[in-house]
Amino acid sequence: MAIKTGSQSGGGKSKAIRSRVFAFVVVFFVTFLAFSFLFVGRGLFTVASSGQNELPIVSSRQDLNWREWLALQHRNSLFSKDVIDVINASTNDLGPLSIDFFRKDKFSASWKVAGNKRSAGNATSAEAAAAGEALKTKQETSRFKEERTSNGIDNSVFLETPAKLARRQLRENRREKRAADMVKPDDEVNVKLENAAIEHSKSVDSAVLGKYSIWRKENDNENADSTVRLICDQMIMARVYTSLARMKNKTDLANELQTRLKESQRSLGDATADSDLHQSAPEKIKLMGQVLSKAKEQLYDCNLVTGKLRAMLQSADEQVRSLKKQSTFLSQLAAKTIPNGLHCLAMRLTIDYYLLPPEKRKFPRDENLENPDLYHYALFSDNVLAASVVVNSTIMNAKDSGKHVFHLVTDKLNFGAMNMWFLLNPPGKATIHVENVDEFKWLNSSYCPVLRQLESAAMKEYYFKAAHPTTLSAGSSNLKYRNPKYLSMLNHLRFYLPQVYPKLDKILFLDDDIVVQKDLTGLWSVDLHGKVNGAIETCGESFHRFDKYLNFSNPHIAKNFDPNACGWAYGMNMFDLKEWKKKDITGIYHKWQNMNEDRVLWKLGTLPPGLITFYGLTHPLEKSWHVLGLGYNPSIDKRDIENAAVVHYNGNMKPWLELAMTKYKPYWTKYIKYDHPYVRSCKLNE
């Protein structure tokens, strides 16, 4: 028993000793691992610092204490050589972000800005510098390795080999070059993009631009303003079912539909977009939908609904045509009326002219009227203000106003007013001469076919009785040709220029609805190549060709003219009067005018007979001499207008009328003196 007890106590003591030893070993091992991790981390920081400065600075083995040396000896047990190499290379490539790093101009290529010392275009010098830096680094690295080896410490793991340094330097150079290439402007790409944008803009429908803005979000949405369209559709169907309900004697349903229809009309009002609708619109749509559903159940018949919709469509089409005729009638009526201000001006000037003594009614410089060496203009007008704009704009833009002669012809009603205006407002040193067309005794019905036709009973019946409108829409189709200018000899006098000015060789014909913006003397030096008429061609569009103006169903027209021949414009025409006389232009005009007595070749006007008379005898002028359309076309390019020598307000919207287009009016009004006593007294304003 004693032996057993002693052995048991001895075994207990040995167990306690073993447990203490085991605990001591564990504590020592944990402490050793902690210190190892600590000093390995410090060693990595030392490696990173040495990578930033490209060369590690370690003086000798004595600078390292024994703990650091111990940690370094065991670093292989913690990290493999490959891991250390990766960490080392990454640290050297990027470097820690510090203020010193930015101060040393070590920005990456994406941070480079214009004016940097290193240029992408100077790639050769950059590569040479990189090679030099790599060689220098290689030498310093070798020297450092020798120092470290002499101190007995194998620190090769802390150092980069020359190959790694060279590769890193090349990577940096490639990154900088790629960044420079990215920011380098590519002119060819920019040009391609611009051309593509221009082509895309040409495909945009101008009609759409006139109504919508291409930047509105609604244009990207196929269901834009869908609520407005829904209300309109409901109203159409409500009218259809109302009619059907009355046909089938369903009075209550018809009245209910009529009530909802009126509510929808009030809700819609003048709205053209969903944003303009009243806030009650959704509720009205819901109520109308319920009534329409009810009507569909009771009244729907495919044939009846189709017939009603077809009848409504036909009725709407007739209303549109009627309104269009009324609009044409009213625009033609407005175009041929004389504003009160112009009538007042003509009357005041006429009264004052006939109060002048005869000796004060003459213009100076009569000797210039037949001088062929001067620049002569022909202007036939019964509008004093319009004639003044033509003369004033021509003289104000002329280089030498003393060499310009204006031959004005008007009717007896405006003869006094025209004379008085230019006596009061002489255009500089230019010569002015005013004549009365009614005093041309040679211009009579026996010589002039137009006068004979205007005096005929058939012509009077056609233009003054038979076609006289009883309603706004009845006579609108012929109203254009009953415009007084088509029946006035002032309009047809252009075919008798050699008879009016027998001693002149060349003359520039101007309409009274034009404005001169540049010196026109260059037109006298234009070679017409033996042609009689110099004019602007207008065949840029299909409706300005001969078939628009002439009746090619008539054999005389079809046999002698090309329907696709290019038309030209009156308004600014240079006429060679010598060639005119040689080719007997007036005789050609008389021949065709006699053939058109029954109006089967063309309607009234001077352009159709002009196209016929000067067929093959017209020389095209440069487009910049004469820009047309300011009286009807709202989309003329502003640059074309400003570069034109003459702008022409052909069309109904003349600049002296209230219906003139506002954006074109300033080109005309700037040549009017609105502070003139006569203009002010007649209340003519801009």
C-alpha positions in Angstrom: 0.0 0.0 0.0 2.9 2.4 0.9 4.6 1.6 -2.3 1.5 2.1 -4.4 0.8 5.4 -2.7 4.3 6.6 -3.3 4.2 5.7 -6.9 0.9 7.6 -7.3 2.3 10.7 -5.7 5.4 10.5 -7.9 3.3 10.2 -11.1 1.3 13.3 -10.1 4.4 15.4 -9.8 5.7 14.3 -13.1 2.4 15.3 -14.7 2.5 18.8 -13.2 6.1 19.3 -14.5 5.1 18.2 -18.0 2.1 20.5 -18.1 4.3 23.5 -17.0 6.9 22.8 -19.6 4.2 22.5 -22.3 2.6 25.8 -21.2 6.0 27.5 -21.3 6.7 26.1 -24.8 3.4 27.4 -26.1 3.9 30.8 -24.6 7.3 31.0 -26.1 6.1 29.9 -29.5 3.3 32.4 -29.6 5.6 35.2 -28.5 8.1 34.2 -31.1 5.4 34.2 -33.8 4.1 37.6 -32.7 7.6 39.1 -32.9 8.2 37.4 -36.2 5.1 39.0 -37.8 6.0 42.4 -36.3 9.5 42.5 -37.7 8.5 40.9 -41.1 6.0 43.8 -41.4 8.7 46.3 -40.7 10.9 44.6 -43.2 8.2 44.9 -45.9 7.9 48.6 -45.1 11.6 48.9 -45.5 11.4 47.2 -48.9 8.5 49.5 -50.0 10.5 52.6 -49.0 13.5 51.3 -50.9 11.3 50.7 -54.0 10.0 54.3 -53.9 13.5 55.7 -53.8 14.6 53.1 -56.4 17.7 52.2 -54.4 17.6 50.7 -50.9 19.8 52.5 -48.4 21.2 50.1 -45.8 24.6 50.9 -44.4 25.8 47.7 -42.8 24.8 44.7 -40.8 25.5 46.5 -37.5 22.6 48.9 -38.3 20.2 46.0 -37.9 19.5 44.8 -34.4 19.2 41.1 -33.7 15.4 41.0 -33.8 15.3 42.4 -37.3 18.0 40.0 -38.4 16.1 37.1 -36.8 12.9 38.1 -38.6 14.7 38.3 -41.9 16.1 34.9 -41.4 12.6 33.4 -41.0 10.8 35.3 -43.8 10.9 32.3 -46.1 8.6 30.4 -43.7 6.0 33.2 -43.9 6.1 34.4 -47.6 7.4 32.7 -50.6 9.9 34.4 -52.9 7.3 34.8 -55.7 5.0 36.7 -53.3 7.8 38.9 -52.2 8.7 39.7 -55.8 5.1 40.6 -56.6 4.8 42.9 -53.6 8.1 44.5 -54.4 7.3 45.1 -58.1 3.9 46.5 -57.3 5.3 48.9 -54.7 8.0 50.0 -57.0 5.6 50.6 -59.9 3.1 52.6 -58.0 4.9 53.9 -54.9 3.1 55.2 -51.8 1.0 58.3 -52.3 2.7 61.1 -50.4 3.2 64.8 -50.9 6.8 64.2 -51.9 5.6 61.9 -54.7 3.5 64.7 -56.2 6.2 67.3 -55.7 8.6 65.2 -57.8 6.3 65.4 -60.8 5.6 61.6 -60.8 2.1 61.9 -62.1 0.8 59.0 -64.1 0.2 59.4 -67.8 -3.5 60.1 -67.4 -2.6 63.1 -65.2 -0.3 64.7 -67.8 -1.4 68.1 -69.0 -0.5 70.4 -71.9 2.9 72.0 -71.5 4.4 68.9 -69.9 8.1 68.6 -70.5 7.7 65.1 -72.0 5.9 65.1 -75.3 4.2 62.2 -76.9 5.4 63.4 -80.3 9.1 63.2 -79.0 9.0 59.4 -78.5 12.6 58.9 -79.6 14.0 61.2 -77.0 11.8 59.7 -74.3 13.0 56.2 -75.1 16.6 57.3 -75.1 16.2 58.9 -71.7 14.5 55.8 -70.4 17.4 53.6 -71.5 19.8 56.0 -69.8 17.9 55.9 -66.6 17.7 52.1 -66.8 21.5 51.8 -67.3 22.2 54.2 -64.4 19.8 52.2 -62.1 21.5 49.0 -63.2 24.9 50.3 -62.2 23.8 51.6 -58.9 22.0 48.4 -58.2 25.1 46.4 -58.9 27.2 48.6 -56.6 24.6 48.4 -53.8 24.5 44.6 -54.2 28.3 44.5 -53.8 28.1 46.6 -50.6 25.4 44.3 -49.2 27.3 41.2 -50.0 30.5 42.6 -48.5 28.6 43.1 -45.3 27.7 39.4 -45.2 23.9 39.9 -45.6 22.1 38.2 -48.5 19.5 40.9 -49.3 18.9 39.9 -52.9 15.3 39.6 -52.2 15.0 43.3 -51.5 16.6 44.3 -54.8 15.1 44.3 -58.4 17.1 42.8 -61.1 18.2 45.0 -64.0 15.7 43.2 -66.3 12.8 44.0 -64.0 13.9 47.7 -63.8 14.1 47.9 -67.6 10.7 46.3 -68.0 9.1 48.6 -65.5 10.6 51.6 -67.3 9.4 50.4 -70.6 5.9 49.9 -69.2 5.9 53.5 -67.8 7.0 54.8 -71.2 4.2 52.8 -73.0 1.6 54.1 -70.6 2.7 57.7 -71.2 2.7 57.3 -74.9 -0.8 55.7 -75.0 -2.2 58.5 -72.8 -0.6 61.1 -75.1 -2.1 59.4 -78.1 -5.5 59.4 -76.5 -5.5 63.1 -75.8 -4.0 64.0 -79.1 -6.8 65.5 -81.3 -7.8 63.4 -84.2 -8.8 65.8 -87.0 -9.9 63.2 -89.4 -12.4 61.8 -86.9 -13.7 65.2 -86.1 -14.3 66.0 -89.8 -16.1 62.7 -90.2 -18.4 63.4 -87.3 -19.2 66.9 -88.6 -20.0 65.5 -92.0 -22.2 62.9 -90.6 -24.1 65.5 -88.5 -24.6 67.7 -91.6 -26.0 64.7 -93.6 -28.3 63.9 -90.7 -29.6 67.4 -90.5 -30.5 67.3 -94.2 -32.8 64.4 -93.6 -34.9 66.4 -91.1 -38.3 67.3 -92.6 -38.6 71.1 -92.7 -42.3 70.8 -92.5 -42.0 69.1 -89.1 -39.5 71.8 -88.0 -42.1 74.4 -88.8 -44.6 72.9 -86.3 -42.4 71.2 -83.7 -39.1 71.7 -82.1 -36.8 68.7 -82.7 -35.6 69.0 -79.1 -39.0 68.4 -77.6 -39.3 65.1 -75.8 -42.7 64.6 -77.3 -41.2 63.9 -80.7 -39.4 60.9 -79.3 -42.7 59.6 -78.0 -45.1 58.0 -80.5 -48.0 58.7 -78.1 -47.3 62.4 -77.8 -50.5 64.4 -77.1 -52.4 61.1 -77.1 -55.1 62.5 -74.8 -56.0 65.3 -77.2 -56.3 62.8 -80.1 -58.4 60.5 -77.9 -60.8 63.2 -77.1 -61.1 64.1 -80.8 -61.7 60.4 -81.7 -64.4 60.2 -79.1 -66.1 63.3 -80.4 -66.1 61.8 -83.9 -67.6 58.6 -82.8 -70.1 60.5 -80.6 -71.4 62.3 -83.7 -71.7 59.0 -85.6 -73.7 57.3 -82.8 -75.8 60.4 -82.3 -76.9 60.3 -85.9 -77.5 56.6 -85.7 -79.5 57.0 -82.5 -81.8 59.5 -84.1 -82.3 57.2 -87.1 -83.4 54.4 -84.7 -85.6 56.8 -82.6 -83.4 56.3 -79.5 -83.9 59.9 -78.3 -82.6 59.4 -74.8 -79.3 57.9 -76.0 -79.0 60.7 -78.6 -79.5 63.4 -76.0 -77.0 61.8 -73.7 -74.4 61.5 -76.5 -75.1 65.2 -77.4 -74.5 66.3 -73.8 -71.2 64.4 -73.5 -70.2 65.8 -76.8 -70.6 69.3 -75.6 -68.7 68.6 -72.4 -65.8 67.2 -74.4 -65.8 70.2 -76.7 -65.6 72.5 -73.7 -62.9 70.4 -72.1 -60.9 70.4 -75.3 -61.3 74.1 -76.1 -58.4 75.4 -78.2 -55.9 72.8 -76.8 -53.6 71.2 -79.3 -51.3 69.5 -76.7 -52.0 67.4 -73.6 -50.4 70.1 -71.5 -53.1 72.6 -72.6 -56.0 70.5 -71.5 -58.3 71.4 -68.6 -57.8 69.3 -65.4 -61.3 67.9 -65.9 -60.4 66.3 -69.2 -59.7 62.8 -67.7 -63.1 62.7 -66.1 -64.8 63.8 -69.3 -63.0 61.1 -71.2 -64.1 58.5 -68.7 -67.8 59.6 -68.9 -67.7 59.8 -72.7 -66.2 56.3 -72.9 -69.0 54.9 -70.8 -71.7 56.4 -73.1 -69.9 55.3 -76.2 -69.7 51.7 -74.9 -73.4 51.8 -74.2 -74.1 53.2 -77.7 -72.0 50.5 -79.3 -73.9 47.8 -77.6 -77.3 49.2 -78.8 -76.4 50.8 -82.2 -73.3 49.3 -83.7 -73.7 48.3 -87.3 -70.5 48.1 -89.4 -72.1 49.2 -92.6 -73.9 52.1 -91.0 -70.9 53.3 -89.1 -68.7 53.1 -92.2 -71.2 55.1 -94.2 -71.5 57.8 -91.6 -67.7 58.2 -91.3 -67.4 58.4 -95.1 -70.1 61.1 -95.3 -68.4 63.1 -92.5 -65.0 62.8 -94.3 -66.5 64.1 -97.5 -68.3 67.0 -95.7 -65.0 68.0 -94.0 -63.2 67.9 -97.3 -65.7 70.2 -98.9 -65.4 72.6 -96.0 -61.6 72.7 -96.3 -61.9 73.4 -100.1 -64.4 76.2 -99.4 -62.2 77.8 -96.7 -59.2 77.6 -99.0 -61.1 79.4 -101.7 -62.2 82.1 -99.3 -58.6 82.5 -98.1 -57.3 82.8 -101.6 -60.1 85.4 -102.4 -59.3 87.5 -99.3 -55.5 87.4 -99.9 -56.0 88.5 -103.6 -58.4 91.2 -102.5 -55.9 92.4 -99.9 -53.1 92.4 -102.5 -54.9 94.6 -105.0 -56.1 97.2 -102.5 -54.3 100.4 -101.8 -53.6 101.3 -98.2 -55.2 104.5 -97.0 -51.7 106.0 -96.3 -50.5 105.5 -99.8 -53.8 106.9 -101.2 -53.4 109.9 -98.9 -49.8 110.5 -100.0 -50.6 110.4 -103.7 -53.5 112.8 -103.3 -51.6 115.4 -101.2 -48.6 115.3 -103.6 -50.9 115.7 -106.7 -52.7 118.7 -105.2 -49.4 120.4 -104.4 -47.9 119.6 -107.8 -50.6 121.3 -109.7 -50.3 124.4 -107.5 -46.7 124.8 -108.7 -46.0 127.2 -111.5 -45.1 125.5 -114.8 -41.4 126.6 -114.7 -40.9 124.8 -111.3 -42.2 121.5 -112.6 -39.1 120.6 -114.6 -36.3 118.4 -113.5 -32.6 119.4 -114.1 -30.1 117.7 -116.4 -32.5 116.9 -119.3 -29.4 116.5 -121.5 -28.6 113.1 -119.9 -31.9 111.5 -120.9 -30.6 110.2 -124.3 -26.9 109.9 -123.5 -26.0 106.2 -124.2 -22.8 106.4 -122.2 -24.8 106.7 -118.9 -26.6 104.0 -116.9 -30.3 104.0 -117.8 -33.1 102.5 -115.8 -36.7 101.9 -116.8 -39.3 101.9 -114.0 -43.1 101.7 -114.7 -45.2 102.2 -111.6 -48.3 103.9 -110.1 -47.0 103.6 -106.5 -45.1 106.7 -105.4 -43.7 105.2 -102.2 -42.5 102.0 -104.0 -40.9 103.9 -106.8 -39.1 106.1 -104.3 -37.6 103.1 -102.6 -36.3 101.7 -105.9 -34.7 105.0 -106.8 -33.3 105.7 -103.3 -31.8 102.2 -102.8 -30.2 102.3 -106.2 -28.6 105.7 -105.7 -27.5 105.0 -102.1 -25.6 101.9 -103.2 -24.2 103.4 -106.5 -20.5 104.3 -106.7 -21.2 107.4 -108.8 -24.8 108.7 -108.6 -24.2 111.3 -111.3 -24.0 108.6 -114.1 -27.5 107.1 -113.4 -30.6 108.1 -115.3 -34.1 107.0 -114.2 -36.9 106.9 -116.7 -40.2 106.7 -114.8 -43.6 106.1 -116.5 -46.9 106.2 -114.6 -50.5 106.8 -115.3 -52.3 110.1 -115.5 -53.8 109.6 -112.0 -50.4 109.4 -110.3 -48.4 111.6 -112.8 -48.6 114.7 -110.6 -47.7 112.8 -107.3 -44.7 111.1 -108.9 -43.3 114.4 -110.2 -43.9 116.2 -107.0 -42.2 113.6 -104.8 -39.0 113.6 -106.8 -39.0 117.4 -107.2 -39.1 117.6 -103.4 -36.7 114.6 -102.9 -34.1 114.6 -105.7 -31.9 111.5 -105.6 -28.5 113.1 -105.4 -26.9 113.9 -108.7 -28.9 111.3 -110.6 -31.2 112.3 -113.5 -35.0 111.8 -113.1 -37.6 111.9 -115.9 -41.3 111.1 -115.3 -43.7 110.4 -118.2 -47.5 109.7 -118.5 -48.3 106.5 -120.3 -51.6 108.0 -121.5 -49.7 110.6 -123.5 -48.0 107.9 -125.7 -50.2 108.5 -128.8 -48.6 105.7 -130.7 -49.8 103.2 -128.0 -53.4 102.6 -129.3 -55.7 99.7 -130.0 -54.8 99.6 -133.7 -51.1 99.0 -132.8 -51.3 97.2 -129.5 -53.2 93.9 -129.4 -53.7 94.0 -125.6 -55.5 97.3 -125.8 -57.7 96.0 -128.5 -58.5 92.9 -126.5 -59.3 94.9 -123.4 -61.7 97.0 -125.3 -63.6 94.0 -126.7 -67.0 93.0 -125.4 -65.9 89.4 -124.8 -63.0 90.5 -122.6 -65.2 92.9 -120.6 -67.8 90.1 -120.2 -65.2 87.6 -119.1 -63.4 89.8 -116.6 -66.0 92.2 -115.3 -69.4 90.4 -115.5 -69.4 86.7 -116.0 -66.7 85.9 -113.4 -67.9 88.5 -110.9 -68.2 86.6 -107.6 -71.4 86.5 -105.8 -69.9 84.8 -102.7 -66.4 84.8 -101.2 -65.5 81.5 -102.8 -67.3 81.7 -106.1 -64.9 83.8 -108.2 -61.6 83.4 -106.3 -60.1 81.3 -109.1 -60.2 84.2 -111.6 -59.7 87.0 -109.1 -55.9 86.9 -109.5 -56.2 87.7 -113.2 -58.6 90.6 -112.6 -55.9 92.3 -110.6 -55.6 95.9 -112.1 -51.9 95.4 -112.8 -52.7 92.7 -115.4 -55.2 95.0 -117.1 -52.9 98.1 -117.0 -50.8 99.1 -119.9 -48.0 100.0 -117.4 -47.5 96.3 -117.1 -47.4 95.6 -120.8 -45.2 98.6 -121.6 -42.1 96.4 -121.1 -42.7 95.0 -124.5 -42.3 98.4 -126.2 -38.9 99.6 -124.7 -37.3 100.5 -128.1 -40.4 102.6 -129.0 -40.3 104.4 -125.6 -36.5 104.9 -125.7 -35.4 104.9 -129.3 -32.0 106.4 -128.8 -30.7 104.1 -126.1 -28.6 100.9 -126.6 -29.1 99.2 -123.3 -31.5 99.7 -120.4 -32.0 98.0 -117.1 -35.7 97.2 -116.4 -36.8 97.3 -112.7 -40.1 96.4 -111.1 -41.4 98.7 -108.3 -41.5 95.9 -105.7 -37.7 95.4 -105.6 -34.9 96.8 -103.4 -31.4 97.5 -104.6 -28.6 96.6 -102.2 -25.4 96.8 -104.3 -24.0 98.8 -107.1 -25.6 97.6 -110.4 -23.2 99.2 -112.9 -21.5 95.8 -113.4 -24.6 94.6 -115.3 -23.8 96.9 -118.2 -20.5 95.0 -118.7 -22.1 91.5 -118.8 -21.8 89.9 -122.2 -25.2 88.7 -123.3 -23.7 86.7 -126.2 -26.1 88.1 -128.8 -29.2 87.5 -126.6 -31.7 90.2 -126.0 -32.7 89.6 -122.3 -30.4 89.1 -119.3 -32.4 87.6 -116.4 -32.3 85.2 -113.5 -33.4 81.7 -114.3 -36.0 80.2 -111.9 -36.0 76.5 -112.9 -34.6 75.3 -109.6 -38.0 74.0 -108.9 -40.3 72.0 -111.2 -43.2 74.5 -111.1 -41.0 77.3 -112.6 -40.8 75.6 -116.0 -42.8 76.5 -119.2 -45.5 73.9 -118.6 -46.6 75.8 -115.5 -47.4 79.0 -117.5 -48.4 77.8 -120.9 -51.1 75.5 -122.2 -49.3 72.6 -123.8 -52.5 70.9 -124.9 -52.7 73.6 -127.6 -50.8 72.5 -130.7 -49.2 75.9 -131.3 -47.6 75.8 -127.9 -46.7 72.1 -128.0 -45.0 72.4 -131.4 -42.9 75.5 -130.7 -41.8 75.2 -127.1 -40.3 72.7 -124.7 -42.5 72.1 -121.6 -39.3 71.5 -119.5 -37.6 74.7 -120.7 -36.3 76.8 -117.8 -38.3 79.9 -116.8 -36.9 83.2 -115.8 -38.0 86.2 -113.8 -39.0 89.7 -114.4 -38.1 92.3 -111.9 -34.5 93.0 -112.9 -33.7 92.5 -116.6 -30.9 93.9 -118.7 -32.2 94.5 -122.3 -30.0 95.0 -125.3 -32.2 97.3 -127.4 -30.0 97.0 -130.5 -30.5 93.2 -130.6 -34.2 93.8 -129.8 -34.7 95.9 -132.9 -32.7 93.4 -135.1 -34.8 90.5 -134.0 -38.1 92.4 -133.9 -39.0 91.3 -130.4 -42.1 93.6 -130.3 -43.4 91.9 -133.6 -43.0 88.5 -132.0 -44.9 89.6 -129.0 -47.7 91.0 -131.2 -48.0 87.7 -133.1 -48.5 85.6 -130.0 -50.7 88.1 -128.3 -53.1 88.1 -131.3 -53.2 84.3 -131.2 -54.2 84.4 -127.5 -57.3 86.6 -128.0 -59.5 83.8 -126.7 -57.1 83.1 -123.8 -56.4 79.5 -124.9 -52.5 79.8 -124.8 -52.2 81.4 -121.4 -54.1 83.5 -118.9 -53.6 87.2 -118.4 -50.2 88.5 -117.3 -46.8 89.5 -118.8 -44.6 86.5 -117.8 -46.2 83.9 -120.1 -45.9 86.1 -123.2 -42.5 87.1 -122.0 -41.4 83.5 -121.9 -42.7 83.0 -125.4 -41.3 86.2 -126.8 -37.8 85.8 -125.4 -37.6 82.0 -126.0 -34.0 81.2 -126.9 -33.1 84.9 -126.5 -32.5 85.0 -122.7 -29.0 85.0 -121.2 -28.9 83.6 -117.6 -27.4 86.0 -115.0 -25.7 85.0 -111.8 -28.1 84.1 -109.0 -26.6 86.7 -106.6 -27.8 89.5 -108.8 -31.5 88.9 -108.1 -33.2 87.0 -105.2 -36.9 86.3 -105.5 -39.7 85.3 -103.2 -39.8 87.9 -100.4 -43.5 88.3 -101.1 -44.5 84.7 -100.6 -41.7 82.5 -99.4 -41.0 82.6 -95.6 -37.9 80.3 -95.8 -35.4 82.2 -97.9 -31.9 81.9 -96.5 -30.9 85.2 -94.8 -27.4 84.9 -96.3 -28.8 84.8 -99.8 -30.8 87.9 -99.1 -27.9 89.9 -97.7 -25.6 88.8 -100.5 -28.0 89.7 -103.3 -27.7 92.8 -105.4 -31.5 93.0 -105.8 -34.2 91.5 -103.6 -37.7 91.1 -105.1 -41.0 91.1 -103.2 -42.8 89.1 -105.9 -46.1 87.6 -104.6 -49.1 89.0 -102.7 -47.3 90.0 -99.5 -45.9 93.4 -100.7 -43.8 95.3 -98.2 -46.2 98.3 -98.2 -49.2 96.1 -97.2 -50.2 95.0 -93.8 -49.9 91.3 -94.8 -46.2 91.7 -95.6 -43.9 89.3 -93.8 -42.4 91.0 -90.9 -38.9 89.6 -91.1 -38.5 90.8 -94.7 -40.0 94.3 -94.3 -36.9 96.0 -92.8 -35.0 95.6 -96.1 -37.6 97.9 -97.7 -38.5 100.3 -94.9 -34.9 101.4 -94.3 -35.1 103.4 -97.5 -38.1 105.4 -96.5 -37.9 108.7 -94.6 -40.7 108.3 -92.1 -40.0 111.7 -90.7 -40.8 113.3 -94.0 -43.8 115.8 -93.6 -45.9 114.1 -96.3 -45.2 110.6 -94.9 -45.9 111.7 -91.4 -49.1 113.6 -92.2 -50.5 110.5 -94.0 -49.7 108.3 -90.9 -47.4 106.0 -92.7 -45.5 104.1 -90.1 -42.9 101.3 -90.0 
